[in-house]
Amino acid sequence: MSPLVNPAALFRFRFPCRRREKLWPPAAVNFDEICRLPSLAAVVGVPDVLKLALGWNETGLAVRAAVRGVGASRWCHPTRAEDSDGLHLWIATRPTGDSHRAGRFCRRLALLPSGGGLRADQPIALAAAIPRTSEVPAALPEGSITLESRLEADGWRIDARIGAAALPGWDPVEIPRLGFFAAVVDRRLGRIPCFAPPEYPWDSDPTTWAGLDLTA
């Protein structure tokens, strides 16, 4: 039976996102322990499969996701972004904290470990739809996200640089905070969210997202 109250809603999660001098290539980002987001899998009742690290500077965001325990089979289809296996991110560059509907400053991204290229074996970044959005953001500019992936027997890893052009409303000087949510989508295990149980409307409701403070 699903809980009547989202256990994660008892808290307002805000995490620091540390500034990095370089966001690409991955070896130059310097993802140390302070860049890693804590796992709340035990709180929200989902498998603990994701290790996620973030960094930022004025040019955008850097993301490293390591997923373990999902096996070697991946279902990644560029025409089915919302359903494809990968890391799915919800980012609000101008979070209000009180609107239950995403707007034009909210972006959902599907970072897929494979499915791109002529042989469908390259990582690919796609814009995905947010249900019930009040205003659709601008189209994702080509080349605004750079990706690398590594496929393994029990999972995969993705490194990504999400450029400012991919984040409508990005202005870390005036607004040094983001609304943020992440989930792993896996064909076998289903949707594995970071900060709320699977049954809750985190895919469409920005009030269920965490906050990121863009710190030094």
C-alpha positions as CSV (number, residue, x, y, z in Angstrom):
1,M,0.0,0.0,0.0
2,S,1.3,3.5,-0.9
3,P,1.9,5.8,2.0
4,L,-0.7,8.5,2.5
5,V,2.0,11.1,3.0
6,N,5.2,11.3,1.0
7,P,7.8,10.6,3.7
8,A,10.2,12.9,1.9
9,A,7.7,15.7,2.1
10,L,8.3,16.0,5.9
11,F,11.5,17.8,4.9
12,R,12.4,20.5,2.4
13,F,15.5,19.1,0.8
14,R,18.2,21.6,-0.3
15,F,21.6,20.5,-1.4
16,P,24.8,22.4,-2.2
17,C,26.0,22.2,-5.8
18,R,29.7,23.1,-5.8
19,R,31.4,25.3,-8.3
20,R,34.0,23.6,-10.5
21,E,36.5,25.4,-12.7
22,K,36.0,23.0,-15.6
23,L,32.9,21.1,-16.6
24,W,34.4,19.1,-19.4
25,P,36.1,16.7,-20.1
26,P,35.0,14.4,-17.3
27,A,38.6,13.8,-16.0
28,A,39.0,17.6,-15.5
29,V,35.8,18.2,-13.5
30,N,37.3,17.2,-10.2
31,F,34.2,15.5,-8.8
32,D,35.2,14.9,-5.2
33,E,33.0,13.7,-2.3
34,I,31.4,17.1,-1.6
35,C,29.9,17.0,-5.1
36,R,27.9,13.9,-4.4
37,L,24.2,14.2,-3.6
38,P,23.1,12.0,-0.6
39,S,21.1,8.9,-1.3
40,L,17.5,9.1,0.0
41,A,16.5,5.7,-1.3
42,A,15.8,4.3,2.1
43,V,13.6,7.3,3.0
44,V,11.4,7.1,-0.2
45,G,11.4,3.3,-0.4
46,V,13.2,2.6,-3.7
47,P,16.3,0.5,-4.7
48,D,19.6,2.2,-4.0
49,V,21.0,2.1,-7.5
50,L,22.2,5.6,-8.2
51,K,25.2,7.6,-7.2
52,L,24.9,11.2,-8.5
53,A,27.4,14.0,-8.4
54,L,26.9,17.6,-9.7
55,G,29.0,20.7,-10.3
56,W,28.4,24.1,-11.9
57,N,29.9,27.2,-13.2
58,E,28.7,30.1,-15.3
59,T,28.7,27.9,-18.4
60,G,26.2,25.3,-17.1
61,L,26.1,22.1,-15.1
62,A,28.3,18.9,-14.9
63,V,26.6,15.6,-14.0
64,R,28.1,12.2,-13.2
65,A,25.6,9.3,-12.7
66,A,26.7,5.8,-11.8
67,V,23.9,3.2,-11.9
68,R,24.4,-0.3,-10.5
69,G,22.1,-3.3,-10.0
70,V,20.0,-2.8,-13.2
71,G,21.7,-5.5,-15.4
72,A,23.2,-5.2,-18.8
73,S,20.0,-4.9,-20.8
74,R,19.0,-1.3,-21.8
75,W,16.0,0.0,-23.6
76,C,17.0,3.4,-25.1
77,H,14.9,4.8,-28.0
78,P,15.3,8.4,-29.1
79,T,11.6,8.5,-30.2
80,R,10.5,7.4,-26.7
81,A,12.5,9.7,-24.5
82,E,10.0,9.6,-21.5
83,D,10.1,5.8,-21.4
84,S,13.8,5.1,-22.2
85,D,16.3,3.7,-19.8
86,G,18.6,6.3,-18.4
87,L,19.0,9.3,-16.1
88,H,16.1,11.7,-16.2
89,L,16.5,15.2,-14.8
90,W,14.0,17.9,-14.0
91,I,15.6,21.4,-13.6
92,A,13.9,24.7,-12.8
93,T,16.2,27.6,-13.3
94,R,13.8,30.0,-11.6
95,P,12.0,28.0,-8.9
96,T,9.0,29.5,-7.2
97,G,8.4,26.8,-4.7
98,D,4.6,27.1,-4.8
99,S,3.4,26.3,-8.3
100,H,2.3,22.7,-8.9
101,R,2.8,23.1,-12.7
102,A,6.0,23.4,-14.6
103,G,6.6,26.4,-16.7
104,R,8.9,27.7,-19.4
105,F,11.9,27.8,-17.0
106,C,11.6,24.1,-16.3
107,R,13.4,21.5,-18.4
108,R,13.2,17.7,-18.4
109,L,16.2,16.0,-19.8
110,A,16.6,12.3,-20.6
111,L,20.3,11.3,-20.6
112,L,20.5,7.9,-22.2
113,P,23.6,5.7,-22.0
114,S,22.9,4.3,-25.5
115,G,20.5,4.7,-28.4
116,G,22.3,7.4,-30.3
117,G,24.6,7.2,-33.4
118,L,24.3,5.0,-36.5
119,R,24.6,1.8,-34.5
120,A,22.5,3.1,-31.6
121,D,25.4,2.5,-29.3
122,Q,26.3,6.1,-28.3
123,P,24.9,8.2,-25.5
124,I,22.2,10.7,-26.4
125,A,20.6,13.6,-24.6
126,L,16.9,14.4,-25.3
127,A,14.3,16.9,-24.1
128,A,11.4,15.1,-22.6
129,A,7.8,16.3,-22.0
130,I,6.7,17.4,-18.5
131,P,3.0,16.5,-18.0
132,R,0.6,19.4,-17.2
133,T,3.2,22.0,-18.0
134,S,1.7,25.5,-18.1
135,E,4.2,26.7,-20.8
136,V,6.6,24.6,-22.8
137,P,10.2,25.7,-22.8
138,A,12.2,26.5,-25.9
139,A,13.5,23.7,-28.0
140,L,16.7,22.0,-26.8
141,P,19.5,23.6,-28.9
142,E,21.6,21.1,-30.8
143,G,25.0,20.6,-29.3
144,S,24.1,22.2,-26.0
145,I,24.7,18.9,-24.0
146,T,27.9,16.8,-24.2
147,L,27.8,13.2,-23.1
148,E,30.1,10.2,-22.5
149,S,28.8,6.8,-21.2
150,R,30.3,3.5,-20.1
151,L,28.2,0.4,-20.3
152,E,28.9,-2.3,-17.7
153,A,27.6,-5.8,-16.8
154,D,25.3,-4.5,-14.0
155,G,24.6,-1.0,-15.1
156,W,26.1,2.1,-16.7
157,R,27.7,5.4,-16.1
158,I,27.1,8.8,-17.7
159,D,29.1,12.0,-17.7
160,A,27.4,15.1,-19.1
161,R,28.0,18.8,-19.5
162,I,24.7,20.6,-19.7
163,G,25.4,24.0,-21.3
164,A,23.6,27.1,-20.3
165,A,21.8,27.1,-23.7
166,A,20.0,23.9,-22.6
167,L,18.7,25.6,-19.4
168,P,16.1,28.3,-20.2
169,G,16.4,31.2,-17.8
170,W,19.9,30.2,-16.6
171,D,21.4,33.1,-14.6
172,P,23.4,31.8,-11.6
173,V,24.5,35.3,-10.6
174,E,21.0,36.7,-10.2
175,I,19.3,33.4,-9.2
176,P,21.9,31.1,-7.5
177,R,19.5,28.2,-6.9
178,L,17.7,25.6,-8.9
179,G,14.7,23.3,-8.5
180,F,16.0,19.8,-9.1
181,F,14.8,16.2,-9.4
182,A,16.4,13.1,-10.7
183,A,15.2,9.6,-11.5
184,V,16.5,6.4,-13.0
185,V,14.2,4.8,-15.6
186,D,14.8,1.1,-16.1
187,R,12.6,-1.2,-18.2
188,R,12.9,-4.0,-15.6
189,L,12.8,-2.1,-12.3
190,G,10.6,0.8,-13.4
191,R,10.9,4.4,-12.3
192,I,13.3,4.9,-9.4
193,P,13.0,8.5,-8.1
194,C,15.6,10.2,-5.9
195,F,13.4,12.4,-3.5
196,A,9.9,11.0,-3.5
197,P,8.1,7.6,-3.8
198,P,7.3,6.4,-7.3
199,E,3.6,6.9,-6.7
200,Y,3.8,10.7,-6.3
201,P,3.6,13.3,-9.1
202,W,7.2,14.3,-9.1
203,D,7.3,14.0,-12.9
204,S,5.0,17.0,-13.2
205,D,4.9,18.8,-9.9
206,P,7.8,21.2,-9.1
207,T,6.8,21.4,-5.4
208,T,8.0,17.9,-5.0
209,W,11.5,18.7,-6.3
210,A,14.5,19.4,-4.2
211,G,16.5,22.6,-4.2
212,L,20.1,23.1,-5.3
213,D,22.1,26.0,-4.0
214,L,24.9,27.0,-6.4
215,T,27.7,27.5,-4.0
216,A,31.5,28.2,-4.3
